[in-house]
Each structure stands twice: as structure tokens, then as C-alpha cells.
Amino acid sequence: MRQTLLALAAIATMAVGTAHAQSGSYVIDPSHTFVTFEIGHMGTSTNRGRFDKKEGTVQLDTAAKTGKVDLTIDATSLSTGTAAFNKHLQSADFFNVEQFPTIKFSADKFVFTGDKVSEVVGSLTLLGKTNPVTLKASNFNCYQNQMIKREVCGGDFDTTIQRSQWGMTWGANYGFPDAVHLIVQVEAVKQ
């Protein structure tokens, strides 16, 4: 009986959370938001890294099916788990963090499937160049966070970019691919 009540409470909470979001301003929660990248390594394995510092805001109106996002990533916070690899990626060969310490993603078009965000269409500014990017949602939800007593919306988004569009071409002659898979796991807290 107790398990049945707990299951019903969980279902009710999820139902309220999904239907709850209407319109509002949200601040990205850096402890639940991660921007990671993956690139093939010589056709053998996959190199991965992430940016540990990021901040931003989201405007979301599920009734009007509109949204806006501004995300700033601290490129100097790049982390692969290996200090020497971090240093090389931060160099002018790749992210050139000395000259370009921030990466920005801005979007003003949200695509909805039903009441769920399915795509975010915007632009990525990297190495001083801005190009269009569409992030596809593999997960999206809004819920009432019981610990902070506020609504939280977020999901998992991803895309594959061609790094050469931003002038990042180092290693292409060694066999490093142009395609980079970007994954953005984000949660934002309603203000």
C-alpha cells in the first residue's frame, strides 16, 4: 500500500510539473548544467571534454510556444581530465582562450512538439565567429523542485558542428575529424 501511495505521489508530481510551466524567466543552474564535446580520435576512440563554468538566462512561454536563451561559457574552464590535453585545447591551436575567453550561444526560436521543446535554433559564437546552430532536444521537462520550492525546466540537447566553420582546423591534416558532437545538459530555475 505504501509503495502504491508513493508511486501515485510521484506520478502526480510529474503530471503537475509537466503542465505547470506556462511563461517565465529562468536562470541557468550551473550545478545542473553541463556543456560537453566529443570528437573522434584517429578513428579509434572518442576524446571528450567539458566546460565547468557557465551562466545564462532562459525566457520560456509554453502557451505561446516561444523561448529565448543566452548562455555564456567560460572557455578557460575547459576540462578533459588531463592537464596537458587541457593546455593544448586552450592554446591557439584550438580554443585560443587567451584571445577568446568566452563562448556564447544565443537563441530566439524554440520549436515545440506538443507542449515539449524539441529544438532550439540559435547561433554559436566561438573564436570570434558566429554561425547558426540547432540544438535538438532528446529530453525536456518542467517540474516543481521540492528542495528549492521553485519551478525548474530543462533537458538534454545536442548537435554536431563542423569546427572548421569557426576556423578551428588544427589536426585536420593528421586525421582529426571536422565534426564535433556538442551536448548541452541544462536546468534553469524560474525567477
N, C-alpha and C positions, 0 to 999 in steps of 0.2 A: 504494500500500500504506500509506504513512504517513497519507494522508488517511482511509483506511478505519479505521486504528487510532485516530486522533483522534476520528472520528465514534463509534466504539464506546465509547471512554472517556467521551465527552460523554453518550451515552445511558445508560451505566451510572451515571454521576454523577447524572443526573436521576432515574433509577429509584430509586437509593438515597435521594436527597433527598426524594422524594415519600413513600416508605414509611417513612422514618426517624422522622418526628415521631410521638411517642406522647403523652407528657404532660410538662408542664414550665412553668416560669416564664420569661417573656421580658421584656426591657427594650426599649422602642421606640428605634430608632436614628434620631436626629434628622437625620442626613445622608442618610437614605434614606426619610424620612417627610415628606410634604407635605400640608397641608390647604389646598385652594383652593376658591374660589367663583366662580360665573358668574351674571350677571343681565343680562337684556336691557336695551338702552339705546334707548328710544324707538322700538322696532320696527325699528331699523336695524342695530345691531351688538350685540356682547356685551362687557360690562365684566367684567374678571377681576381677581382679587386672591388673595393667599395670606398665610398666617401663617408667619413664618420661625422662630419659637421654639415648641417643643412638647416634652412629655415624658410618659411614661406606662409602664404595665405591661400585660402580657397573660398570662393563665393559659390554657393550651390542653391539652386532653386529646382527641386524635383517636380513641382507642379507645372512650372513653365518649361521644364526640360532645358535649363540653361546652366552654365557654370563658367568659372574663370579660375585660373590658378597662376600663382607666381612662386616659383621655387628657386632659391639661390643655394648653390652648393659651394662649399669651401674646397677648392681643388687641392689645397695644401694638406687637407686631411685624408688624402688617398692612402689606403691601407691594403696591402696584399698578404700581410703576414710575414714578409721577408724584407728586411731593411734595405738591402742592396737593390732589390727589384723596385721597391717604392721610390728610391732615389732616381733610378733610371726613368721610371714612368713620369716623375715630376720634372725631369730635365726638359730641355728644348727639343729633344728627340720626340717627345710625346705631348704631355700636357702643358709644358712650359709654365709652371706655376709661378715662377718669378715675375714673368711679364703678364700672365693671365691668372690671377689667384682665385677667380670665381667663374663658375659655370652657371648659366641661367636657363631655366625652362619656363616659358610663359605660354598660356593657352587661353583662348576666349571662346572655344567651341567644345561643348560636351555633346556626345551622341548618346542617346538613350535607347535601350531595348526594353520596352515596358517601363517600369519605374527604376531600372538599374542603369547606371552609367556603363556603356560598353566601349566607348573610345573617348580620348581626349586629344583634340587637334590643336597643335601649337607650334612653337619654334624653340630650337635649342641654340643657345649662343655658347660657343666653345672656341678657344683660340682666336677670339675677336671676330669670328664669322657666325652668321645666323642663317640657319636652314630650317625648313619645315620638318616637323616630326609628328607622327600619330602614335600615341600610346594606346594599345588595346588592353581592355580590362579582362582579366580571367577571373576576377572576383570583385564584388562591390557590395557594400552593406553599410547601413547606419544603425546604430544601437544606442541605448541609454546606458552609459558606463556607470555601474553602481558604486565604484570606488570614488570617482570624482564628481558624480552627480551631474554629469553633462552628456549631451549627445556627442557621439563620435562617428564620423563617416570615413570610409577608406576602402582600400582594396589593393590588389596586385595588378600592376600594369607592366607591359613590356613592348619593346620594338627592336628591330635590327636596323642599324645605321651603317652607312659606308663612311668610315673615318676620313677617307681622302676628301670628302666634301668640305671638311673643316681644315684641310691642309695637313692632316696627320698621316704622313706616308712612310715614316721610318720603318724599316724592316720588310717592306713590300718586296724588295729585290732579294731578300733572304727566304721568302716564302710565307711571311706572316700575312694572314688574310686581311682584306679590307673590311669585311663585315664584323661588326661588334654588336653583341646582344646586350641591350640595356634592360634592367629590371628595376622597377620602382615599386617598393612596398610602402604604402603610405597610410597613415591615420591622422586625421585632423579633428581638433576639438572645437565644438561650437562656442562662440563667444557671446 
